[in-house]
Amino acid sequence: MIASPKNVVVLLLDSLNRHELGAYGGGNFDTPNLDRLAARSVRFTNHHTGSLPCIPARHDILVGAWDFLWKPWGSIELWEEPITVSLRRAGVVTQLITDHPHLFEVGGENYHTDFTAWSYERGHESDAWKTRQDASWLGAPSFGRGHTHYDNSRGFFKGEEDFPGPRTMQATARWLLEDAPVHRAQGERFFLFVDEFDPHEPFDTPARWADRYDDTWEGDHMVWPPYAVDAIKEGVLTERDAVQIRAQYGGKLSMIDHWLGKVLDSLDATNAWEDTVVVLCTDHGHYLGDKDVYDRDAWGKPGIPVYKPLGHIPMFIAWPGVAPATNDALTTSTDIHATLADIFDAPIKHTAHGSSLVPLLNGTSTQVRDWLLTGVWGREVQLVTNEWRYTRGPQGINMPQTMWSNRWSTMPIGSMPDFKMPMPDSRAVLDYMPGSTVPVIRQPFREGDLLPFWGYAKQYETMMFHRGEDPDETVNRIDDSIAKDAEELLRVALHQVNAPSEQFERLALT
């Protein structure tokens, strides 16, 4: 029988590419502290995204429900509650430490509010921290972004310890050394959520990291990757630029790995491993020239399906009394939410889509799910099983669509402040989310309507990859006879989660 842990620490590093970590066989970049954590953990090899991108993925973890079938990106809604509310009722202390700007913008503004306390380290990417630039900062290539909030913030980082990622790790290390022991002494359980935006772009680091993997580059470092497909062929990047951007991602990864070591030192110093579960996870990967099925290089998170580099993600769990091991069970981000609820015996009052990982860790089960769904609102819906990744795009025009929300918010774009969500109109009706009696605005979109920008792509795909025989996803098996079985399983899965009827129509699954 394994120990019943008292506390949980979740460490989320944004845009963390599984295949670049030493613990998963990566050799391009140094990740000694991530590997150090993996060495004492259960390393999950079959962990995948659910809702994408950033804020929808946090919704998976903190609320436990796949919302990409209903809305693109947004705040916690009236019919649901984050795990922090249930933990508060159970008397658990909850702390958020983060430098993630989307948590403090419209579209993500209420994820932090139910923590017992929260700490926001300022200045990352889109954070509106400063009203002016420091004269010492000259900027960097932006690939059409124009002037950004980061251009104002960057000059105020005078040393490595001033960058948002290092500050977040230092704040976490201090909390574990100074606050966690007090809560233990008072008999209080705690949940610490560290939402670290590194290694997300900008891939901006001090010289010792910026030059680490590309010391012959001349000129400003390329810290802003393009979001593009076929970028080299289209002239967006040169082959030399591509090497530089990968190197800058690697520098950002190695820098945050270095500062993560301070957090692990604090866990060591307080013997936290004896009573605390430590989860290392991410929201998604980041394309760095990875090839799609058409042999095109992909960069950032452009409008293409979720291929393996983006959707097959890392997760380590260090559990008191559980020996380091490898676990091949199929898992996804909503399962972290279900595991938190299980550990703290916290009820979930809304419809959720996670399965607790505790049975995998205590050895009472070898599987907790047969399939999972992943995707971006308005685009392809993907079904992942142990054997297949099946991608279903719209069969014709990408209509009809609906958005379900009472908050009607999405990610703001700093350079285009008037580029907002289409507003509900006279066609909107009140409906109910699965399992809820709270009325919700259900806005239809039909051919010719302006969609929320997440729903747009140059082309939509229907394809299928055999995950065992074709791990690099190079051969589309959509014409195999088994594809019909996958199509049927996707239809069943969407029915099981009570997906909107428009999903069945646009995907031709009726």
N, C-alpha and C positions, 0 to 999 in steps of 0.2 A: 504494500500500500504506500503510495507516494505521499509526501507531506502536503498538508493543506496550507498554501501560502497565505500570508496576511496582507501583502501589498503587491502592487503591480507598477512597473515602470514601462511605458511604451515610448520607444525612440523611433520616430519617423524621420527618415532622411528623404527629401523630395528628389524625384527623377533619378533614383539610384539604379543604375544598370547592373542587373544580376550578373551578367557575363563578364563584367569588369572586376568583380571581387575575387580576391585570391581564394576565398572559401568555396567558390563555385568554379574554380579553374582558371580565373582571369590572371593574366600575366603582364598586361600592358602598363598597369599603374600599381603603386604601392598602397596597400590597405591593411597594414599590420594590426590595427586595433579592431577593425571589423572582423578580421580573421581571428584575433584574440577572443572576441566575444563568441564567434562561431565555434571555437574550439571547446567551449564549455556549455554549448547549447545543443538543442535538437535543431538540426538544419533541415528546413523544409525544401524539397526539390520540386514540388508540383504546385506551387502557390501562384495565384493569378489575380489580375485586376478584376474589378467589378465595374462600378460606375466610373467614368472618366470625364474630364481630367481632374485638376487639383481639388476643388471644393467638393464635387460629387464623390471623390474618393474619401475625403474626410467624413462626408455624410455616411458612407458605408461603415466606417470605423466607429464613429461616435453615435450614430443613430441606428445602424444595422440594416438599412433598407436600400435596395437598388432603386435609385430614383431616376436613372437615365431613361427609363421607359416612359416616364411621365413628364419630366421637365429637364432642361439642359444643365443648369447650374444655379444654385440659390440657397437661401437661408433655411434654417429649420422651420418647419411648418406647424400650424396650429394643431394638427391631428397627431403629431408625433412628439417625442421628447428624447433628448440626448441621454446617454448613459449617466452623465453627471447628475441628472435630476434623480434618478433611481438611487445612485450612490449617496446623494445627500440625505435622502429619506432613511437610508441604512446607516447613517452616521459616519460615512467614509469621507475623509479629507481629500479634496481633489485640487490639483495644482496644474496649471498650464504654463509652460515656458516656451516661447516661440519667437521667431523673427519672420513669420509668414504673413506678408502684407494682406493677402486676400481675406484673412480672418477679421480684418478691421476695415473692410470696404463694403459697400452695398453688394449684396450677393453672398456674403459670408459673415455678416456683422453680428450674428447672435450665437455663434458656436462657442464663444469664450464666456458668455454671460453667466452660465450656471456652474462654472468652476468655483470652488471655495475662494480661490485667488488665481490671478493670472499676471504674467510678466511678459511684456512685449519689448523686444530688443529692436530698435528702429534702424531703418535705412536700406532694407533689402529691396531690390528690383523696383516695384511700383509704389513703394511706401511714400506717401506725401509727407515727408519728414521735415524738409528744409524748403524755404521760400527762395533761396538764392544759391548760387554756386560758390564754392571756395575757389579763389583765383588760382590755386595751385593745381587744380584738376583740369586737364585739357580734353578729356573725353576719349571715346573709342569708337570704331566703326559700329554703326547701329543697324545696318541693313534696312533702312527705310523707316526706322522707328521715330525719327525726329528727336526733339528734345524730350528727355524722360525725367521722371522724378529721381532716378538714380544719378543722373548728371548733376543734380543739386546735392545729393547726399554724399557722393563718393569722395569728394575732397576733404570731408570731415573725418575720414578714417586715417589717422596719422600713423598708426602702426598695425601690425597683424592682429593684435588683440582687440583692436577697435572695429574690425569687420563684424557684421551681424552674426555670422556663423560662430566664430570664436567666442563672441560675447554670450551667445545662447548656450554654448557648451560650458562656459565658465559659470554662468548663472545656475545651470543644472548641477554642476559639481558642488557649488556652494550650498544649494538647497539640500542635496543629499548629505552633506557634511554637517550643516547647521540646523536644518528644520526637521528632516526625517527622523533623526534620533530623538528629538523632543516628542514627536508624535508617537514614536514607539514607547517611550517612557511613560506617556500618558495613556497608553492602551488604545491609541487611535490607529485605525488602518488608513492607508492612503493609496491614491492612484495619481501618479505623476505622468502627464502626457507632454512629451517634448516634441514639438512640431518644428523641425529644423528645415528651412527652405533650401539649404545647400544639399547637393551640388547643382541645383537649378540655376539657370542663367540669371544674371550675367556671370560668366565664368571668369570672374575678376578676382585676382589674388595678388599678394605681394610677390616681389621678384623671385624669391627662392622657390615658390611654387609655379609661378608663371613660366619660368625658364626650365623647369625640371625635366620636362619631356620634349622640349623643342628649343634647344639653346642656340640655334642658328638663325632664328627668326629675326628679321629686322623691321623696325617700326612698331606702331601700337599693336598690342596683342588683340586678337579677335575674340572678344569676350561675349559678343551677342551672336549666337548661331542663327542662321536663317531658318524659317519654317517653310520648307520647300521640298519638292520631288524632282528628281533629275537635275539637281542644282548644278552639277559640273557641266553636263551637256548643254544646259540652258545658259551657261555663262554667269550664273549667280556666284559660283565659287570656282577657283582653280584647284587643281590637285594639291598645290602647295598650301592654299588656304585651308583645304580639308584637313591636312595634317596638323595645322596650327589649331584649328577649332577642337579637334580631338584632344590635342595636348592640353588645351586650356580647360576642357572638361576634366581631364585627368588631374591637372593641378588643383582644381577646386575639390575634387573627390579626395585627393591625398591630404589637402589642408584640413578638411572637416574630419577626416579620419584621425589626423593627428590630435585635434582638439577633443574628439570623442574619447581619446585615451584618458583625458582628465576626468571624464565622467566615470569611466571604468575604474580608475584609481579610487574615486570616492566610494564606489560600490565595494571595492576591496577593503578600504580603510574602515568601513562601518559594518563589515560582515553581512552586507545586505543580501548576499546570495542565499543565506540561510532561511530567510523568511519572505523573500521578494521575487516575484516572477519578472523577468526582463524580456521584453519583446522588441526586436529590431525589425522594422518593416519599411515599406515605401508606398507611394501612391501609384507609380507607374515608372517605366523606363524613359529613355530619351534617345531618339534616333540620331546617330552620328555617322551618317553615310551608309547605314545598313541597307541591304538590297531588298526590294519587294519582288513579287513573283514575276515582274516584267524586267528584272535586272536594273531597275532605276534606283539611284541613291536617294535615301530619305533622310531629312534633317528636321530636328525638333519634333513637333507633333502636328504634322500637316493633315489635310483631309483625306487620309487613306485608312484602310482597315487596321485593326489592332494586330500587328504581327508580333512574333515572339519577343523581339527586343524591347517592345513597349509593354507587352501584356504578361510575360512570364517573369515574375518578380521575386526578389529574395525575401525570406523571413527566417529569423532565428528566434527560438524561445529557450531561455535558460530558466529552468524550473527547479526549485529546491528538491534535492533528493533524486532527481532524474539524471541519469548518466548521459553524456554527450552521445548523439546518435544522428542518423540520417532518417528522415521520414518522407516517404514517397506518396502519401495520401493527397488527393485532390483537395485544395483549399482555396479560399478567396478572402477578400478584405472584410466582408461582413462577418466572417467567422471570428475575427478578433473581437468584435462587439459581443457576440454570443458568449465567447470565452470570458470576457470581463463580467458579464451578467452571471455566469456560472460561478466564477471564483467568489464573487461578493454576494451571491444569492440575491441578486437584484432582479425584480420582475420587469419584464418588457411588456408594456401595455398597448403598443401599436403593432401592426403587422410588420414583421422583419424577415430577413432572408438569410440569416446566418445559422451556422451549426457550431456548437461548442467544440473546441479542440481538446478539451480535457480528456475525453475517451482515448484520443491518440496518445496523449502524454502519459496516462496511467496504464496503458496497455490493455484496456478493456475492449478496444475496437481498432481495426486497421483502416477503416474508411468512415468518413462522416458525410460524404455526399457523392452522388454519381455524376453530377453535371453542375455547371455554373454558367451564368450569363454575364457578358461583359460588352461594353460599347459606349459610344457617345450619343447623346440624344439626337434624334433626327437622321442618323446615318445607319450604317449596318448594325445588326444585332448579331452577336457571336455566341455560339454554344461551345463550351469546352468540356470534353470528357477525358478520361485517362488515355484514350486512343486517338481522338480527333479534335481538331479545331475547325469548326464549321462556321462560315461567315455567310450571312444572308442579307443581301441588299435589296432595295426596292425593285420590284419587277415591273419597270416602266417608270413613269414620273414618280418623284419621291413624295407622293401624296396618297391619301389624306394624312394629316398630322393633327395632334392635339397637344396642348400644354396644360398641365394641372397645377395650379398654385394659388395661394392667397397672398403671397408676398411679392410676386412678380418682379423679381430682381435677377440680375446676372452679373458676370464679371464686367466691371467698367474698363474702358480703354482710355488711358490717360491722354493720348494724343488725339482722340476723337470723342470728346465729352458728350456730344449730342447723338452719338451712335448708341441707341438704347434698344430695349426690347420692344417689339410691336405691342401696342396696348390692347387689352381686351376690347371687343367691340360688341355690337348688338347681337351677334350670333352666340356669344358666350352664355353658358347655362351653369347652374349649380348642380354639382354631382357629388359623389362620395368616393373617397379612396377605399381600397379594399380593407375591410375590417373596421372602418371608421363611420361615425354618424355626424361628423363635422362637415358642413357643406364646403365645397371647394369650387373655385372658378375653373371651368373647363372650356378653354378657348379652342375652337377648331381653326385649322388652316387648310385652305384648298388651293387648287391650281391658280397661280397668279398672285397669291398673297406673299407679302414679305415675311420670311421666316426668321426666328431667332438665328443669329449667324452660325451657331453650332451645326445647324442642319445642312450646311452647304458643302459640297465637294465637287471636283471636276468630273468625277465618275464614281459610281457605286459598284461594289463587287459582290458576287456570290461565288464562293470558292471553299475548298475543303483540303486540309492537309492531314496526313497521317503522322501523328506526333512521334511515334516510335521509328517508323521507317524513313521519315523525312524530317529530322529535327530542325533543319535549316529552312524549312517551308519553301521549297523551290518548285515542287510539282503539285499543280492544282488537280485534285482528284474528284472534281465535281461531277465528272461523267461516270464515276464508278457506281455500281449498283447500290453500294452502301450509303451513298449520298441521300437516297430517298428515305432511308431509315433516320439519318441525321435530321433531315427536314421535318419528319414526323416528330422526332424527339423535341426539336425546337418548338413546334406547335404545341406539344403537350406541356413543355416547360412554361411557355407564355401563358397558357391556360392556368397552370398551377399557381402562378403568381398574380393571376387576374389582371394581365396586361390590358391596356386600352384596346378597344375593338379596332381602332385605326392602325395599330401595329400589325394586326392580322391582314388588314386590307392592303396596306402599302407593300408588305412583304409577300403578298399572295399566299397566305397560309390559311385561308378560310376553307 
